[in-house]
Amino acid sequence: VVYADEDSIDSEGRRHSPIFKPEPNRTLMMSGTLASGTWVIRQSCLPDSPTPEPLWAAPLRLETWLRLYEHDGARKTHRMPYVATHRRSDCENGPITAMATVVEDHLHRMSITATVEHTWPIIVQPLMMAGAEPHVTIIVPSACRSSHVIRCLSAVADRTSYPSFDMIVILSQSAPADDRQNQVIAALEANDRIKVVYHAIKDGFNYSVANNFGVEIATGPLTCLLNDDVEPMHGEWLTNMVGHMSDPRVGVVGAKLYYSNNQVQHGGVCLGLAGLCCHMSRFLPRGAPGYAYRGILDQQLLAVTGACLLTERALYRSVGGMDERYASAFNDVDYCLKVCAAGKAVIFSARSELYHYESTTFVQHYDENETARWARDVSLMRDRWHEFVANDPFHSPNLSKVPGHEWSPAFPPFANCPPDMIR
């Protein structure tokens, strides 16, 4: 299968509203938003007895792709980053019910429980079977000084509706806890779900070291890395993230994070944005669909932030955890890319929503000389992952790599640039 980009055309022949698509991925494909426009399909890949009746093009495309995914053939499908179709305003779309039915049948064949909303776009929320939810250990590196820590982590412990989890707070420093820290620790441990563990270190704070230590002492098969300045917006945040783990091909799930004013702080990470990597959809108002609905849709990406990142503990250990050369920046992105290299998917869960009060409690850990460390970390990222930095498959080469304008057309488009120019 090969599919192409598309735009719309009005009665005067004016083209507008281009849709520049990512490489195909199952999570976004189930929304139906990629099933329009021009597709070229090898005839042998078409299903013998397609589900939708009468046959509409979009449901047939969607079913074809999902069946290929079930038989590990989705890796042989690609996006052609050129506009090949101009949609007229009087063009009919395939019926939403037929599209949603295709998705439901696919999930049934995969033995995955999920809710499927018959809306446009189609909203799919995978779920673990009731009573079979794996235990999650939440790992939180913290200095245990700020009142924000008590408020945020108590909210996580009290509001999270997921039935099986515990929380380990890692106090990683060279000296024993002082009086202020002991007060915060006592307040945290008043909650039965929270345990504070002291981790003695010789050098300055290292986020990667703290998380690696936490994962080693975790008890659950799933581990959620969480910052100490994150607060859930609803109780289902962890349930929604764990649901994606029902697909064994998924290795990491990230959440949607907001500033306190309900504007998006993290909508996934795009490689190549800002020259290296950056959060997408920043400042998008809560509930706004964003470009091609990608602000509200679950989707596969190359990376998500470690401020709220769910992963398999065994997978974390097998790829070496977080690289401890990254003391504060890029360790989460590097980990996600190692998971991708191991053949597992990284998923952004748009309905797992939390506030992130970004560095309100962690700033005291940072060294005074940030510039030298930042330059070293940037160099390490570029050397290791230059191919992904040059070409993120989940961000169209026809879209900008300027932060804040990542959903605007790129001029010139990167699809026409030689690889050396992109790098």
C-alpha positions in Angstrom: 0.0 0.0 0.0 1.1 3.5 -0.8 -1.0 6.6 0.1 -0.6 10.2 -0.7 -1.3 13.7 0.7 -4.4 15.6 -0.3 -6.0 19.0 -0.2 -9.4 20.6 -0.9 -10.6 22.6 -3.9 -13.5 25.0 -4.2 -15.9 25.7 -7.0 -13.5 28.3 -8.4 -10.7 25.9 -8.6 -8.8 27.3 -5.6 -6.9 24.7 -3.6 -6.9 25.0 0.2 -6.6 23.0 3.5 -3.7 20.6 2.6 -3.5 17.5 4.7 0.1 16.4 5.0 0.1 12.9 6.4 2.6 10.9 8.6 3.8 7.5 7.7 1.0 5.0 8.4 0.6 3.8 12.0 -2.1 1.7 13.5 -3.1 4.0 16.4 -3.8 7.0 14.1 -5.1 4.8 11.3 -8.0 3.6 13.5 -9.3 7.2 13.7 -10.1 7.0 10.0 -8.3 10.3 9.2 -5.7 8.6 7.0 -8.1 6.5 4.9 -9.0 9.2 2.4 -7.3 10.5 -0.7 -5.3 8.4 -3.2 -4.3 4.9 -2.2 -2.5 2.4 -4.5 -3.0 -1.1 -3.2 -1.5 -4.3 -4.4 -4.5 -6.4 -5.5 -3.3 -9.5 -3.6 -3.6 -7.4 -0.3 -7.3 -6.7 -0.7 -9.5 -8.7 1.7 -11.5 -11.6 0.1 -14.7 -10.7 2.1 -14.5 -7.1 3.2 -16.7 -6.1 6.1 -18.6 -2.9 5.0 -21.6 -3.3 2.7 -22.2 -1.5 0.4 -18.5 -1.0 -0.4 -17.2 2.5 0.3 -13.6 3.4 -0.6 -12.5 4.7 2.8 -13.8 1.7 4.9 -12.2 -0.7 2.3 -8.9 1.1 2.5 -9.0 1.0 6.3 -9.9 -2.6 6.5 -7.1 -3.5 4.0 -4.5 -1.7 6.1 -5.7 -3.1 9.4 -5.6 -6.7 8.1 -2.1 -6.1 6.8 -1.2 -4.9 10.3 -2.6 -8.1 11.8 -0.3 -10.1 9.6 2.8 -7.9 10.2 2.5 -6.4 6.7 2.0 -2.8 7.7 5.7 -2.3 7.6 5.4 -2.6 3.8 3.0 0.4 3.5 4.2 3.9 2.9 3.2 7.5 2.5 4.0 9.4 -0.6 4.6 13.0 0.6 3.0 14.8 -2.4 -0.5 16.1 -2.9 -2.2 13.7 -5.4 -5.9 14.4 -4.7 -8.0 17.6 -4.5 -11.3 16.9 -2.7 -14.4 18.8 -3.9 -16.9 20.2 -1.4 -19.6 18.0 -2.8 -17.6 14.8 -2.4 -19.2 12.2 -0.1 -17.3 10.6 2.7 -17.7 7.0 3.7 -20.3 6.4 6.4 -18.8 6.7 9.9 -20.6 3.6 11.2 -19.0 1.5 8.5 -15.6 2.9 9.4 -16.1 2.3 13.1 -17.4 -1.3 12.4 -14.1 -2.0 10.5 -12.2 -0.9 13.6 -14.3 -2.9 16.0 -13.9 -6.0 13.9 -10.1 -5.5 13.8 -9.9 -5.1 17.6 -12.0 -8.3 18.0 -9.6 -10.2 15.7 -6.7 -8.9 17.8 -8.5 -9.9 21.0 -8.2 -6.3 22.3 -10.9 -4.8 24.4 -11.7 -1.2 23.6 -14.3 1.5 23.4 -15.0 2.7 19.9 -16.9 6.0 19.5 -18.9 6.3 16.3 -17.9 9.9 15.8 -15.7 11.8 13.4 -12.9 11.3 13.9 -13.3 7.8 15.4 -12.1 7.7 19.0 -10.6 4.4 20.1 -9.6 3.7 23.7 -8.0 0.3 24.3 -8.6 -1.2 27.7 -7.2 -4.0 29.8 -9.6 -6.8 30.7 -11.3 -6.1 34.1 -9.5 -8.0 36.8 -6.4 -8.6 34.7 -4.8 -5.2 35.0 -1.0 -5.4 35.5 0.4 -3.7 38.5 2.1 -0.4 37.8 4.9 1.1 39.9 5.1 4.9 39.6 8.7 6.2 39.9 9.1 9.9 40.9 12.5 11.4 41.3 12.1 14.4 43.7 14.1 16.8 46.0 11.2 16.5 48.5 11.3 20.2 49.4 8.4 22.0 47.8 4.8 22.0 48.9 4.0 21.3 45.2 5.4 17.8 45.7 2.9 17.0 48.5 0.0 18.5 46.5 0.8 16.8 43.2 1.8 13.4 44.4 -1.1 13.2 46.9 -3.4 14.0 44.0 -1.9 11.2 41.9 -2.3 8.7 44.8 -5.8 9.8 45.7 -7.4 10.6 42.3 -6.0 7.8 40.1 -8.8 5.2 39.5 -6.5 2.5 38.1 -6.9 -0.4 40.5 -3.4 -1.6 41.0 -0.5 0.8 41.5 2.1 2.0 44.0 4.4 5.0 44.0 8.1 5.1 44.9 9.6 8.6 45.4 13.3 8.7 44.8 15.3 11.2 47.0 18.6 11.1 45.2 21.4 13.2 46.9 24.7 12.9 48.7 23.6 14.1 52.1 20.8 12.7 54.3 17.4 14.4 54.3 17.3 17.7 56.2 14.4 18.9 58.4 12.4 20.4 55.5 12.8 17.2 53.5 11.7 15.1 56.4 8.6 17.1 56.8 7.7 16.6 53.1 8.5 12.9 53.4 6.3 12.4 56.4 3.4 14.1 54.6 3.9 11.9 51.5 4.2 8.7 53.4 1.0 9.4 55.3 -0.6 8.0 52.1 -0.4 4.3 52.0 0.4 4.2 48.3 3.5 6.3 48.6 7.0 5.2 49.7 10.0 7.5 49.8 13.4 5.8 49.2 16.7 7.5 49.8 19.3 7.0 47.1 22.8 8.0 48.1 24.9 9.5 45.3 28.4 11.1 45.1 27.9 13.6 42.3 25.2 16.0 41.5 21.6 15.0 40.8 21.1 12.9 37.6 17.6 12.3 36.4 18.6 9.2 34.5 20.4 7.7 37.4 17.5 8.3 39.7 15.0 6.7 37.3 17.3 3.7 36.7 17.6 3.1 40.4 13.8 3.4 40.8 13.0 0.9 38.1 15.4 -1.6 39.7 13.5 -1.6 42.9 10.0 -1.4 41.3 7.7 -4.3 41.8 5.2 -4.0 38.9 5.6 -5.4 35.4 4.7 -1.9 34.2 6.6 1.3 35.3 5.4 4.8 35.0 8.0 7.5 35.1 6.5 10.7 36.6 7.8 14.1 37.5 7.0 15.5 40.9 5.2 18.5 39.5 2.5 16.7 37.6 -1.1 16.5 38.7 -3.9 14.4 37.1 -6.9 16.2 35.5 -9.1 13.1 35.8 -8.9 9.6 37.4 -8.7 7.6 34.1 -5.3 9.0 33.0 -3.4 5.8 34.0 -6.2 3.4 32.9 -6.1 5.0 29.4 -2.3 4.6 29.2 -2.2 1.0 30.4 -4.9 0.1 27.8 -2.5 0.7 25.0 -0.2 -2.0 26.5 -2.9 -4.6 25.5 -1.1 -4.5 22.1 2.2 -6.4 22.6 3.8 -4.3 19.9 3.6 -1.2 22.1 6.6 -0.5 24.4 6.0 3.1 25.6 2.9 5.3 26.2 3.1 9.0 26.9 0.4 11.4 28.2 -1.0 14.8 27.2 0.3 17.5 29.5 -1.1 21.0 30.1 0.0 24.2 31.6 -2.1 25.5 34.5 -4.1 27.7 32.0 -5.4 24.5 30.1 -3.1 25.1 27.1 -1.1 22.1 25.9 2.4 21.8 27.2 3.2 18.4 25.6 1.4 16.9 22.7 4.1 14.4 21.8 7.7 15.0 20.7 8.8 15.7 17.1 12.3 14.9 16.0 13.9 17.7 13.9 11.7 20.3 15.4 13.8 23.3 16.6 16.8 21.6 15.0 16.8 18.6 17.3 13.5 17.8 19.0 10.6 19.7 20.7 7.1 19.2 22.0 4.3 19.5 19.5 1.0 21.4 19.7 2.2 23.7 22.5 -0.4 26.3 23.6 -3.3 24.5 21.9 -6.4 25.1 24.0 -7.8 22.0 25.7 -10.3 20.3 23.5 -9.1 22.0 20.3 -8.7 19.4 17.5 -5.5 20.9 16.1 -4.1 20.1 12.7 -5.9 17.1 11.0 -7.4 16.3 14.5 -3.9 15.3 15.8 -4.3 17.4 18.9 -7.0 15.1 20.2 -6.1 11.7 18.7 -4.0 8.9 20.0 -1.1 8.3 17.6 2.3 6.6 17.2 5.3 8.9 17.5 9.1 8.5 17.9 9.1 9.9 21.4 7.1 11.3 24.3 8.2 13.2 27.4 9.5 11.4 30.5 7.4 13.7 32.7 4.7 11.0 32.4 5.9 7.9 30.5 4.6 4.3 30.9 6.7 1.4 29.8 7.4 -2.3 30.5 9.9 -2.8 33.2 11.5 -5.7 31.4 11.8 -3.7 28.2 13.3 -0.7 30.1 16.0 -3.0 31.5 16.6 -4.8 28.2 17.5 -1.6 26.3 19.7 -0.3 29.1 17.2 2.1 30.7 18.0 5.8 30.5 21.5 6.7 29.3 23.1 8.2 32.4 25.2 10.5 30.2 22.1 12.6 29.9 21.8 14.1 33.4 18.6 16.1 32.8 17.8 16.7 29.1 17.0 14.2 26.2 17.2 11.1 28.4 13.5 10.4 27.8 13.8 11.0 24.0 16.9 8.8 23.8 15.1 6.0 25.7 12.0 6.2 23.4 14.3 6.0 20.3 16.0 2.9 21.8 12.6 1.4 22.2 11.8 2.2 18.6 15.1 0.6 17.5 14.1 -2.5 19.4 10.9 -2.8 17.3 8.4 -1.5 19.8 5.9 1.4 19.2 5.8 4.6 21.2 2.2 5.9 21.6 0.9 9.3 22.6 -2.4 8.9 24.6 -4.4 12.1 24.0 -7.0 11.2 26.6 -4.5 10.7 29.4 -4.5 14.3 30.6 -2.4 15.9 33.4 -1.2 19.3 34.5 2.5 19.9 34.4 3.8 22.7 36.4 7.1 22.4 34.5 10.2 22.6 36.8 8.5 24.3 39.8 10.0 21.7 42.1 13.1 20.4 40.3 15.1 23.5 39.5 17.4 23.2 42.5 18.9 20.0 41.1 20.4 21.8 38.0 24.0 22.7 37.8 25.0 26.4 37.6 26.7 25.8 34.3 24.0 24.5 32.0 25.5 25.7 28.7 28.3 23.2 28.5 26.1 20.3 29.5 23.4 21.3 27.1 25.9 21.4 24.2 27.3 18.0 25.2 23.9 16.5 25.3 22.9 18.0 22.0 26.0 16.6 20.3 25.4 13.2 21.7 21.8 13.2 20.5 22.8 14.3 17.0 25.6 11.7 16.7 23.4 8.8 17.8 20.0 9.7 16.2 20.9 11.9 13.2 18.7 9.9 10.8 15.6 10.4 13.0 16.4 14.1 13.5 16.6 14.5 9.7 13.4 12.6 9.0 10.8 11.9 11.6 8.4 9.5 9.9 5.4 10.7 12.0 5.9 14.4 10.9 5.4 15.1 7.2 8.4 16.5 5.3 5.9 19.0 3.9 5.4 20.5 7.4 7.6 23.1 9.2 10.2 22.3 11.7 9.9 25.7 13.4 8.4 25.4 17.0 5.0 26.9 17.2 4.6 26.5 13.4 5.0 22.7 13.1 1.6 22.3 11.5 2.2 24.9 8.9 3.5 24.1 5.4 7.3 24.1 5.1 8.9 26.4 2.5 10.6 24.8 0.8 9.3 21.4 1.7 11.9 19.0 3.1 10.6 16.3 0.8 12.5 18.1 -2.1 15.7 18.7 -0.1 18.8 16.5 -0.4 19.5 14.5 2.8 22.6 16.6 3.5 20.6 19.8 3.5 18.0 18.4 5.9 20.7 17.4 8.4 
